[in-house]
Amino acid sequence: MHSLKSGELAKQANVNPETLRYYEREGLLPEPTRTEAGYRLYHPDDVKRVRFIKKAQELGFSLKEVKELLALKLNADHSASEVKRLTEHKIEAIEAKIQSLQAMKNVLKDLASACSGTGSVDHCPILNCLEDNTQEKGGENSCKTC
């Protein structure tokens, strides 16, 4: 079995070598063995593991969630239903984030419509709305009425 130095692993997994050290500190990658000179030596399977971590992150999983997924993947006693549960929870979180972003977009569209884009910034409805104490006016949606 041929061990990989950190630069080799990073290149094959398409990450920065510092990412590997970060994953080690976070407990996502096992601590590698070291040469007498102190170079880290990784197992070839760590390429798949790092790619797994990156792909999970690209899909929106936090490092804590990735750790959970890795723990499930590495223990055959677990059921796929646990992986599905984590994935469905992530979908719910993404849907909530989409709704929040859509609400922000709608408020910004209303503000942009209220502003002619001419005149002094002293009379800009967007800036005036942002300056308002929204709590006095009933919450975060009060800018819709600017």
N, C-alpha and C positions, 0 to 999 in steps of 0.2 A: 504494500500500500504506500503510495507516494503522498507525503504530507505537503500542504500548501503553505507558503509564507503569506503574510497578510496582504502584500501587494498582489500576489497571484490570485488569492481568494477574492479580493476586492475587484480585480479586473474581470474575473469570470462571472462574478455576481453583479457586475455593473454598478458598484457603489464606491464611495470614497473609503480609503483605509480607516479614516477617523470614525466612519459609521460602524465599522466592525468593533472598534474599542467601545463605542457608545453602546452597542448591542450587548457587549460583554458586561459593562457596568450595570445595564438594566436587567440582566439575567436572561436575555433572549438567546444569547450564544454562550455555550459552555466555555469556561476559561481554557484557552489552548495550552498545550505543552510548550515548552520553550527550549531553544537550543542553548548550548553553553554560552553563546554570545548574547543570549537574551531575545533572539528573534522568536516571534510567535509562530507556532506550527499548527495548522488547522487540518481537520479531517476532510477528505474530499466531499463527504456528504454535507458539510457545512455550506457548500455552494447552494445546494437545494434549500437548505434552511434559510439562508439569507434572502434568496429569491422569494421564498414563501413569505417571509416577514415583509419584504418590500411590496409584494403584490397585495397582501392583506392591508397594508397602510394605504396603498393606492385606492383600495375599495372603501376607505374611510374608517377602518378599525384603528382604535387607539393602541398604543404599545401595551397597555394593561390587557386589552381585549386580545391582542396578538399573543400575549403570554398565555392567556386562557386557551386559545385555539391550539397553540403549540403543545400545551399540557394534554389536551384532549387527543391530539394527533399522536403523541408519543406514548399514550397509554391505551392499548387495545381493549381494556376493560370498559372503557367509556362507550356510550351509545352515540350514534350519529344524531339522535334526537337532541343531544346537548349542543352539538354544532349548529343544528338547525335553529334551536332556541336563541343562541347568541346572534345568529344571522338575522332572524326575524326582529330581535330587539334592535339591531343596528338599522334595519329598514325603517322601523318606527321612529328612531332618532333622526334619520335622514329626512323622513316625511315631515316631522315637526320642524326641522331646520328649513326645509323648502317653504313651509307655510309662513314661518317667521320672515324669511327673505322676501317672499311675495308681499307680505304686509308692509315691509320696509319699502319695497319698490313702489307700491301703491301710494304711500305717503309721499315719497320723493316725486312721483309723477304729478300728484296734486300740487305739491309745492312748485314744481317747475311750471305747471300750467298757470299758477297764480302770479308768477313773476314775468313781467314784460321784457326783462333784460335791458331796460333802458333806465336812465335817471341815476340818481345818487344811491349808493349802497345804504344810506340812512333809511330809505324807504323800501328796501328790498324785503319782500314778504318771506323769503327763505331765511335770510339772516335774522329777521325779527322773530320768526317762529322758533328758530334754534335758540335764540336768546331768552324766550319766554320760559318762566318757571312752569313746566308742564304739570307738576304736581298740584299747583294751585288751580289749574284749569281742568283737572280731572283725569290725569293719566297721560300715557304716551301717545294716544291718538289725537290729542288736542291740536296738533299741528295741521291736521286735515282741514281745520276751519280757518287757517290763516288766509 
